[in-house]
Amino acid sequence: MSYSVKHYIAWRCAQELSLGCVNLGIGIPTLVADYLPKGVVTLHSENGILGAGPEPGPDFVVDPENMDLVNASGVQPITALPHASYFDSSLSFCIMRGGHLDATVIGALQVSETGDIASWAVPGKDVLGVGGAMDLVVGAKRVIAAMTHLSPKGEPKILPECTYPLTAKNRVDTIVTEYAVFKFREGKLYLVEMVDELTFEQLKEMTPASYEIADDFKWVKRDSITEEQLVLK
């Protein structure tokens, strides 16, 4: 079965979320909303929405009077659930910084074997700013890094140490890529899941960080995932 790498990662991240308040960051994390069953979590967006819904359907027409109903990207329209509330940035960041988020799903450029995360700047390239990423990863009770396993240049992104400017140290709990899921447990990085298209040796070639295979490790057969589970876009 063919699939979209980004949507597969988003779908897999959705499996990590349970009841609570969750923030979805820019990039792959914004797609997670499309794979959450109704009533599972309450989505928070740092631009001032609590109770955000999934992306609108294909027939959606932007309302000129409601241009601010967007996700963290600032441009992608979203829906609002019946219980949604709206507030200013000061209250939104109080929610983020005050430990009120049960989890955040955030994109990452690099994650280290000790849970450090670099997500906002590539040396030598234009820097748009860190936005609310530092607030999210420090304030959320759980941090899920959603990212492709390799950079566009084919460089590993799960490393012994981050080489890019850090967003935060020792804050990542879970890493989800198109090939594997890693979890930090008592300060150590464990491989808990891997697609059966790879061998352990192939994964290690792409993952120079030190990690152990968890006792509850499992193989995943992506071909068994139905289109009802993973909507291809």
Stockholm file with secondary structure:
# STOCKHOLM 1.0

chainA/1-233         MSYSVKHYIAWRCAQELSLGCVNLGIGIPTLVADYLPKGVVTLHSENGILGAGPEPGPDFVVDPENMDLVNASGVQPITALPHASYFDSSLSFCIMRGGHLDATVIGALQVSETGDIASWAVPGKDVLGVGGAMDLVVGAKRVIAAMTHLSPKGEPKILPECTYPLTAKNRVDTIVTEYAVFKFREGKLYLVEMVDELTFEQLKEMTPASYEIADDFKWVKRDSITEEQLVLK
#=GR chainA/1-233 SS CCCCHHHHHHHHHHTTCCSSEEEECSSGGGGGGGGCCTTSCEEEETTTEEEECCCCCTTCCCCGGGTTCBCTTSSSBCCEEEEEEECCHHHHHHHHHTTCCSEEEEECSEEETTSCEECSCCTTSCCCCCTTHHHHHHHSSCEEEECCSBCTTSCBSEESSCCSCCSBSSCCCEEECSSEEEEEETTEEEEEEEETTSCHHHHHHHCCSCCEEEEEEEEECGGGCCTTTSCCC
#=GC SS_cons         CCCCHHHHHHHHHHTTCCSSEEEECSSGGGGGGGGCCTTSCEEEETTTEEEECCCCCTTCCCCGGGTTCBCTTSSSBCCEEEEEEECCHHHHHHHHHTTCCSEEEEECSEEETTSCEECSCCTTSCCCCCTTHHHHHHHSSCEEEECCSBCTTSCBSEESSCCSCCSBSSCCCEEECSSEEEEEETTEEEEEEEETTSCHHHHHHHCCSCCEEEEEEEEECGGGCCTTTSCCC
//
